[in-house]
Amino acid sequence: MKNNRDLRVLLKKIKKMNYGMFINAILISIISGITIYSATHTKTLMFFKKDIIWTILSILVYFIFSMIDYRVYRRYSRVIYGFSAVSLIAVFVFGASRLGAKRWIDLGFMSLQPSEFAKLFMVLTFAALLVNSYNSKFYGLKDVMKSGLHVLPIFLLIMKQPDLGTSLTLLAIFGVMIFVHGIDTRTVTMMLGSVVGFLPLAYFFLLKDYQKTRILTFLNPEKDLLGSGWNVTQSMIAVGSGGIDGKGILQGTQSKLKFLPESHTDFIGSVYLEETGLIGGGVLLLLYYALIYNIVRIGNNSEDEYGRLVCYGVAAIIFFHTTVNLGMIMGIMPVTGLPLLLMSYGGSSYIFTFMMLGIVQSVRVHSSKY
């Protein structure tokens, strides 16, 4: 009898799912698989085969986290925060260095990037802080700065790796979540003024030399075409050569002729736009828009403020990654190393993204409204 009851509960939860969000994610993943194959098949099929494995595992993770009641993360927010901090500290002890940064822990079968998951953990824990400690909206910079102490240690640990892109994502999460929770217009104005005033200090005292170079390259990529400006210049050539309808799947040249480095990771969007053009790019943007729209809609229909904040935090992560990565490959934003979620190759990135979507789905599944 108990097994039958558990099965009925499980089937009821599955029936309550928002399948639009899941279909959006799968369609983007299919486009990703095709593009990864196109970018790498002339050299090796390893990335394509691993991409299929990571996608299957990530879908399994998605369904597992969909079934877990999202409210448990609020109860154990301190444990989650501590785990996030410890995992980031572990990078400096056990981590492997790549391209001048120490962000990965080699587990043998995969390389784990704790900073990826730190973004989700920040959403879960910061939402709990806002709900538990700030019942009404923020008034004045004092409350904003006080709540910012929750973000600061994780932010500094990630900056130390260094990982500018993820650090900026944390700031985006912070800004979106306090705005959604509630903040008066005067405080928003003061915050924006403080950010503008802080930018010169951040450039001269916080950024590493290679990060400053990326910003200078963004402002003038032609200054060092064979050095720091190479990736962006080749990416812009790939995107521009795609035209309206693209060169066709498997017909792109920038990645196959090895002009475009990191063609299956950070610059996968360049490969896709070269082969599918403006039309393909429009389809991809619509899929991301639909994904974010479904996440926000689930949040707006949440039974509690915690669920709403979690959904908006996840939407902020996906929106920020998409905007920055696509801006980067088109040369209208500096190179930050942020992957295009669900498109860029990477085990940690895939599992992290589907875990986020599973938690969002849990907000709907565990609602009595459906």
LINJO-V481588 format. One record per residue. RES is the residue in one letter. SS is DSSP state (~ for helix, > for strand, _ for the rest). Layout:
BEGIN
RES,SS + RES,SS
END
This chain:
BEGIN
M,_ + K,~ + N,~ + N,~ + R,~ + D,~ + L,~ + R,~ + V,~ + L,~ + L,~ + K,~ + K,~ + I,~ + K,~ + K,_ + M,_ + N,_ + Y,~ + G,~ + M,~ + F,~ + I,~ + N,~ + A,~ + I,~ + L,~ + I,~ + S,~ + I,~ + I,~ + S,~ + G,~ + I,~ + T,~ + I,~ + Y,~ + S,~ + A,~ + T,~ + H,_ + T,_ + K,_ + T,_ + L,_ + M,~ + F,~ + F,~ + K,~ + K,~ + D,~ + I,~ + I,~ + W,~ + T,~ + I,~ + L,~ + S,~ + I,~ + L,~ + V,~ + Y,~ + F,~ + I,~ + F,~ + S,~ + M,~ + I,_ + D,_ + Y,_ + R,_ + V,~ + Y,~ + R,~ + R,~ + Y,_ + S,~ + R,~ + V,~ + I,~ + Y,~ + G,~ + F,~ + S,~ + A,~ + V,~ + S,~ + L,~ + I,~ + A,~ + V,~ + F,~ + V,~ + F,~ + G,_ + A,> + S,> + R,> + L,_ + G,_ + A,> + K,> + R,> + W,> + I,> + D,> + L,_ + G,_ + F,_ + M,_ + S,> + L,> + Q,_ + P,~ + S,~ + E,~ + F,~ + A,~ + K,~ + L,~ + F,~ + M,~ + V,~ + L,~ + T,~ + F,~ + A,~ + A,~ + L,~ + L,~ + V,~ + N,~ + S,~ + Y,_ + N,_ + S,_ + K,_ + F,> + Y,_ + G,_ + L,~ + K,~ + D,~ + V,~ + M,~ + K,~ + S,~ + G,~ + L,~ + H,~ + V,~ + L,~ + P,~ + I,~ + F,~ + L,~ + L,~ + I,~ + M,~ + K,~ + Q,_ + P,_ + D,_ + L,~ + G,~ + T,~ + S,~ + L,~ + T,~ + L,~ + L,~ + A,~ + I,~ + F,~ + G,~ + V,~ + M,~ + I,~ + F,~ + V,~ + H,~ + G,_ + I,> + D,_ + T,~ + R,~ + T,~ + V,~ + T,~ + M,~ + M,~ + L,~ + G,~ + S,~ + V,~ + V,~ + G,~ + F,~ + L,~ + P,~ + L,~ + A,~ + Y,~ + F,~ + F,~ + L,_ + L,_ + K,_ + D,~ + Y,~ + Q,~ + K,~ + T,~ + R,~ + I,~ + L,~ + T,~ + F,~ + L,~ + N,_ + P,~ + E,~ + K,~ + D,~ + L,_ + L,_ + G,_ + S,_ + G,_ + W,~ + N,~ + V,~ + T,~ + Q,~ + S,~ + M,~ + I,~ + A,~ + V,~ + G,~ + S,~ + G,_ + G,_ + I,_ + D,_ + G,_ + K,_ + G,_ + I,_ + L,_ + Q,_ + G,_ + T,_ + Q,_ + S,_ + K,_ + L,_ + K,_ + F,_ + L,_ + P,_ + E,_ + S,_ + H,_ + T,_ + D,_ + F,_ + I,~ + G,~ + S,~ + V,~ + Y,~ + L,~ + E,~ + E,~ + T,~ + G,~ + L,~ + I,~ + G,~ + G,~ + G,~ + V,~ + L,~ + L,~ + L,~ + L,~ + Y,~ + Y,~ + A,~ + L,~ + I,~ + Y,~ + N,~ + I,~ + V,~ + R,~ + I,~ + G,~ + N,~ + N,_ + S,_ + E,_ + D,_ + E,~ + Y,~ + G,~ + R,~ + L,~ + V,~ + C,~ + Y,~ + G,~ + V,~ + A,~ + A,~ + I,~ + I,~ + F,~ + F,~ + H,~ + T,~ + T,~ + V,~ + N,~ + L,~ + G,~ + M,~ + I,~ + M,_ + G,_ + I,_ + M,_ + P,_ + V,_ + T,_ + G,_ + L,_ + P,_ + L,_ + L,_ + L,_ + M,_ + S,_ + Y,_ + G,_ + G,~ + S,~ + S,~ + Y,~ + I,~ + F,~ + T,~ + F,~ + M,~ + M,~ + L,~ + G,~ + I,~ + V,~ + Q,~ + S,~ + V,~ + R,~ + V,~ + H,_ + S,_ + S,_ + K,_ + Y,_
END
